[in-house]
Amino acid sequence: MCGRVYIKTSLEELVRNFAFAERGAIDALGNRFPRYNGAPTLDYPIIIRDMVREPDVMGPVFASARWGLMPAWMKPGARPPPINARCEGISTNGLFRSAYRSRRCLVPINGFFEWKDIFGTGKNKQPYAIAMADGSPFALAGIWEIWRSPEGVDVRNFAIVTCEPNAMMAQIHDRMPVILHREDYERWLSPEPDPSDLMKPFPAELMTMWPIGRNVGSPKNDTADIIDPIDPDPEPTLI
């Protein structure tokens, strides 16, 4: 799964790094970044396919969205909004299929976090930060919806698509987010109904990971030192 991300730049710099997209209505997010410990339920800048020029010219546009997928038909409080959508069955799952077919998005980030169950007990997990080997920002594959609150406010929201892990990620977890190559951004955002071949593990040789401190476990800890590397806990000794 993917349940925590980080964006270590300002909103302006993030927009510049994805300059192919129109800016859109994201100014309200300006004072929320950098965000070194980004959790679900918070608002993020995502890139969707929307109108860029009237009457009908469509293209990539930044938009603000809340992490946690809530289709229009979902009743408030009925269930926790899913933060991930498994690529296996995404085209047939009733919760995801409509958004996957026509409302896909890019989620720009600098990295994400995952936890390794060192002793296989579900306790004492070691967190890792994961990023591109060259330090460049990148985009996760997402799907989005619009949900109307009881107060009549339309809330754009999203989930991150996950897939099997690559060789690097398999060392710490059995899933990873779908990371898209830049040349595939346009196709993922296109009206194509089922770009299933894009939902695959990203090449491990283009990525890096390192152990970090356990204070990342609380989203309240949101400072730059969250992503500082540490010496990991030793592996268990087998007798």
C-alpha positions as CSV (number, residue, x, y, z in Angstrom):
1,M,0.0,0.0,0.0
2,C,1.0,3.7,0.0
3,G,-0.2,5.6,3.1
4,R,2.3,8.4,3.5
5,V,4.1,10.7,1.1
6,Y,6.4,13.7,1.2
7,I,6.7,16.9,-0.9
8,K,9.9,18.7,0.1
9,T,9.4,21.8,-2.2
10,S,7.2,24.8,-2.2
11,L,4.0,24.6,-4.2
12,E,5.5,27.0,-6.7
13,E,8.5,24.8,-7.3
14,L,6.3,21.7,-7.6
15,V,4.2,23.4,-10.2
16,R,7.4,24.4,-12.1
17,N,8.5,20.8,-12.1
18,F,5.3,19.8,-13.8
19,A,5.1,22.8,-16.1
20,F,3.2,20.9,-18.8
21,A,0.0,21.3,-16.6
22,E,-2.0,24.5,-16.3
23,R,-1.9,25.9,-12.8
24,G,-5.6,25.6,-12.0
25,A,-7.2,26.5,-8.7
26,I,-4.6,25.5,-6.2
27,D,-3.5,28.8,-4.6
28,A,-5.2,27.9,-1.3
29,L,-2.6,25.1,-0.9
30,G,0.3,27.5,-1.1
31,N,1.1,27.7,2.7
32,R,0.8,23.9,3.2
33,F,4.1,23.0,1.5
34,P,6.7,21.7,1.9
35,R,5.0,18.8,3.6
36,Y,7.4,16.2,4.9
37,N,4.9,13.8,6.4
38,G,1.8,13.8,4.2
39,A,-1.0,11.6,5.4
40,P,-4.5,10.7,4.1
41,T,-7.4,13.2,4.6
42,L,-5.2,16.1,3.8
43,D,-5.5,18.1,0.5
44,Y,-2.8,17.8,-2.2
45,P,-2.2,19.2,-5.7
46,I,-3.0,16.6,-8.3
47,I,-3.1,16.8,-12.1
48,I,-6.3,16.0,-13.9
49,R,-7.6,16.2,-17.4
50,D,-9.9,19.2,-17.6
51,M,-10.9,22.1,-19.8
52,V,-7.9,24.4,-20.5
53,R,-9.6,26.6,-23.1
54,E,-13.3,27.0,-23.9
55,P,-15.3,25.7,-25.4
56,D,-13.8,22.2,-25.5
57,V,-10.0,22.1,-25.4
58,M,-9.0,19.6,-22.8
59,G,-5.6,19.2,-21.2
60,P,-3.6,18.6,-17.9
61,V,-4.6,21.0,-15.1
62,F,-3.5,21.2,-11.4
63,A,-6.4,20.8,-9.0
64,S,-6.7,20.5,-5.2
65,A,-8.0,17.1,-3.9
66,R,-8.3,15.3,-0.6
67,W,-6.6,12.0,-0.1
68,G,-9.2,9.2,0.4
69,L,-11.6,8.2,-2.4
70,M,-15.3,9.0,-2.0
71,P,-17.6,8.5,-5.0
72,A,-20.6,10.7,-5.2
73,W,-22.9,7.9,-4.0
74,M,-20.9,7.2,-0.8
75,K,-22.8,8.1,2.4
76,P,-20.8,10.0,4.9
77,G,-19.4,7.8,7.7
78,A,-20.4,4.6,5.8
79,R,-16.8,3.4,5.6
80,P,-13.3,4.9,5.7
81,P,-12.5,6.3,2.3
82,P,-9.9,4.0,0.6
83,I,-6.6,5.6,0.1
84,N,-5.3,3.0,-2.3
85,A,-6.8,1.1,-5.3
86,R,-5.2,-2.2,-6.2
87,C,-4.6,-2.4,-9.9
88,E,-5.8,-5.9,-10.0
89,G,-9.5,-5.7,-10.6
90,I,-9.6,-1.9,-10.7
91,S,-11.5,-2.0,-13.9
92,T,-14.3,-4.1,-12.4
93,N,-14.4,-3.1,-8.8
94,G,-17.6,-1.1,-8.2
95,L,-15.8,1.4,-6.0
96,F,-13.1,2.2,-8.5
97,R,-14.1,1.3,-12.0
98,S,-15.9,4.5,-13.0
99,A,-13.0,6.8,-11.8
100,Y,-10.5,4.5,-13.4
101,R,-12.3,4.6,-16.7
102,S,-12.7,8.3,-17.0
103,R,-11.1,10.2,-14.0
104,R,-7.5,9.3,-13.7
105,C,-4.9,11.7,-12.2
106,L,-1.3,12.2,-11.4
107,V,-0.1,12.7,-7.8
108,P,3.2,14.7,-7.9
109,I,5.5,13.9,-5.0
110,N,9.2,13.8,-4.0
111,G,8.9,10.5,-2.2
112,F,6.8,8.1,0.0
113,F,7.2,6.0,3.1
114,E,6.8,2.3,3.8
115,W,7.4,0.2,6.9
116,K,9.3,-3.1,7.0
117,D,8.1,-5.7,9.5
118,I,11.5,-6.7,10.7
119,F,10.6,-9.5,13.0
120,G,7.4,-10.7,11.2
121,T,5.3,-9.8,14.3
122,G,3.5,-6.7,13.0
123,K,5.4,-4.7,15.8
124,N,8.6,-2.7,15.9
125,K,8.4,-1.9,12.2
126,Q,11.3,0.0,10.5
127,P,10.1,2.9,8.3
128,Y,11.9,3.7,5.0
129,A,11.8,6.7,2.7
130,I,11.6,5.9,-1.0
131,A,12.5,8.3,-3.8
132,M,14.0,8.5,-7.3
133,A,17.7,7.7,-7.4
134,D,18.4,11.1,-9.0
135,G,16.3,13.0,-6.5
136,S,13.8,14.2,-9.1
137,P,10.1,14.6,-8.3
138,F,7.8,12.0,-9.8
139,A,4.1,11.3,-10.2
140,L,2.0,8.4,-8.8
141,A,-1.0,7.0,-10.7
142,G,-4.3,8.0,-9.1
143,I,-8.0,8.1,-9.7
144,W,-10.3,10.8,-8.5
145,E,-14.0,11.6,-7.7
146,I,-16.2,14.4,-6.7
147,W,-18.3,13.9,-3.5
148,R,-20.9,16.4,-2.2
149,S,-20.9,17.0,1.5
150,P,-24.1,17.3,3.5
151,E,-23.5,21.1,3.5
152,G,-23.5,21.1,-0.3
153,V,-19.8,21.5,-0.8
154,D,-18.2,19.6,-3.7
155,V,-15.0,17.8,-2.5
156,R,-12.6,16.5,-5.1
157,N,-10.8,13.4,-3.7
158,F,-8.4,10.7,-4.9
159,A,-6.8,7.3,-4.2
160,I,-3.4,6.1,-5.3
161,V,-3.1,3.0,-7.5
162,T,-0.9,0.2,-6.2
163,C,0.7,-2.8,-7.8
164,E,3.1,-5.7,-7.1
165,P,6.5,-4.5,-5.8
166,N,9.7,-4.3,-7.7
167,A,12.8,-6.0,-6.5
168,M,13.9,-3.2,-4.2
169,M,10.4,-2.6,-2.7
170,A,9.9,-6.4,-2.2
171,Q,12.7,-6.2,0.5
172,I,10.3,-4.2,2.7
173,H,6.7,-4.7,1.5
174,D,4.5,-6.7,-0.8
175,R,3.0,-3.7,-2.6
176,M,4.1,-0.4,-4.0
177,P,2.4,2.6,-5.7
178,V,2.2,2.7,-9.4
179,I,4.9,5.2,-10.5
180,L,4.5,6.6,-14.1
181,H,7.2,7.4,-16.5
182,R,7.0,11.0,-17.7
183,E,6.3,9.8,-21.3
184,D,3.2,8.0,-20.0
185,Y,1.6,11.0,-18.2
186,E,-0.4,12.1,-21.2
187,R,-1.7,8.6,-21.8
188,W,-2.7,8.0,-18.2
189,L,-4.7,11.3,-18.3
190,S,-6.2,10.5,-21.7
191,P,-9.8,9.3,-22.3
192,E,-8.5,5.8,-23.0
193,P,-10.7,3.6,-20.9
194,D,-8.2,0.9,-19.8
195,P,-4.4,1.7,-20.0
196,S,-3.8,-1.4,-17.9
197,D,-0.2,-2.0,-19.2
198,L,0.9,1.2,-17.4
199,M,0.1,-0.3,-14.0
200,K,3.3,-2.1,-13.3
201,P,6.3,-2.0,-11.0
202,F,8.6,0.9,-11.7
203,P,12.3,-0.1,-12.5
204,A,14.1,-0.7,-9.2
205,E,17.4,0.6,-10.6
206,L,15.9,4.1,-11.0
207,M,14.9,4.2,-7.3
208,T,16.5,4.4,-3.9
209,M,15.4,3.9,-0.3
210,W,16.8,4.4,3.1
211,P,15.8,3.8,6.8
212,I,14.4,6.8,8.7
213,G,13.4,7.5,12.3
214,R,10.1,6.2,13.8
215,N,8.8,9.7,14.5
216,V,7.4,9.5,11.0
217,G,4.7,7.4,12.5
218,S,2.8,10.5,13.7
219,P,1.7,12.9,11.0
220,K,2.1,15.7,13.6
221,N,5.8,15.3,13.1
222,D,6.2,17.3,9.8
223,T,9.8,18.7,9.7
224,A,12.6,18.3,7.2
225,D,14.5,15.9,9.5
226,I,11.8,13.3,9.0
227,I,13.5,12.1,5.9
228,D,17.1,12.0,7.4
229,P,18.7,8.6,7.1
230,I,19.5,6.6,10.2
231,D,21.2,3.3,11.0
232,P,18.5,0.7,10.9
233,D,17.6,-1.8,13.6
234,P,19.6,-5.0,13.3
235,E,17.9,-8.0,11.7
236,P,16.9,-10.7,14.1
237,T,19.5,-13.4,14.9
238,L,18.4,-16.9,14.0
239,I,19.6,-19.6,16.4
